[in-house]
Structures are given as C-alpha cells and as structure tokens.
Amino acid sequence: MVACTQPVMVKTPSGVEKELVPKKVWILAPRGGKGVKIGLFQDPETGKYFRRKVPDDYPECG
C-alpha cells in the first residue's frame, strides 16, 4: 500500500480539532453492506492512537 499524505480535519480524543495525516486507512463494512472508511491517527499531544471516520473519497493507504 502507498503511504497516506493528505491531511484530514479530525477531533482528537482531547477534544481539539486538528488537521492530521492518518497512519492507515481501511474500509470497515458489514457483510454485503457499503461500509465506511476508517483512519488510524496519532494524537500529537499525548502520542496515543485513535480511529476516526474519513471522507469516502479518501484513498486506502497504510
């Protein structure tokens, strides 16, 4: 997979909205359903990882 390069505006676990680049993006879908794209992000303040929904047009990467 290619590396993620485009930043996405997300709300961090501490409640601050920031523009971050995800570490990995994948599709989470139920069997036979459309699903959503999920991104794995790292909080710059605490260093903890968290997941958030990313736009449908964002490419899968990791």
Phi and psi in degrees as a GROMACS rama.xvg file:
@    title "Ramachandran Plot"
@    xaxis  label "Phi"
@    yaxis  label "Psi"
@TYPE xy
-81.72  159.353  VAL-2
-77.0043  147.959  ALA-3
-77.7945  134.888  CYS-4
-128.585  -23.639  THR-5
-85.4511  128.412  GLN-6
-75.3725  151.301  PRO-7
-128.444  141.215  VAL-8
-81.0454  115.657  MET-9
-133.179  159.592  VAL-10
-96.7631  122.315  LYS-11
-74.8986  163.918  THR-12
-58.9372  -24.4905  PRO-13
-80.4696  -2.9867  SER-14
94.4074  7.79043  GLY-15
-98.4909  135.069  VAL-16
-84.9618  124.787  GLU-17
-136.982  158.925  LYS-18
-97.2624  110.202  GLU-19
-125.314  154.052  LEU-20
-96.6424  126.557  VAL-21
-69.8375  151.514  PRO-22
-77.7308  -34.3271  LYS-23
-154.421  146.213  LYS-24
-132.384  131.815  VAL-25
-143.791  167.434  TRP-26
-96.8885  130.931  ILE-27
-112.494  109.59  LEU-28
-136.254  139.326  ALA-29
-71.675  161.147  PRO-30
-59.6864  118.297  ARG-31
83.0755  0.629291  GLY-32
-101.269  172.477  GLY-33
-73.2185  -49.3449  LYS-34
85.8975  177.452  GLY-35
-133.245  160.471  VAL-36
-95.1504  130.948  LYS-37
-115.318  138.033  ILE-38
-115.958  143.129  GLY-39
-100.004  120.22  LEU-40
-119.639  158.976  PHE-41
-117.782  126.792  GLN-42
-69.4192  120.308  ASP-43
-65.7896  -25.3235  PRO-44
-79.1631  -46.9438  GLU-45
-101.55  -21.5485  THR-46
84.8054  -1.18449  GLY-47
-80.1848  148.071  LYS-48
-89.724  146.997  TYR-49
-148.733  161.02  PHE-50
-114.377  143.372  ARG-51
-144.869  156.816  ARG-52
-71.8429  138.879  LYS-53
-115.314  162.335  VAL-54
-58.7989  150.098  PRO-55
-63.2911  -26.559  ASP-56
-85.6458  0.795948  ASP-57
-74.6642  133.403  TYR-58
-73.6832  149.83  PRO-59
-68.9821  136.047  GLU-60
-155.515  171.986  CYS-61
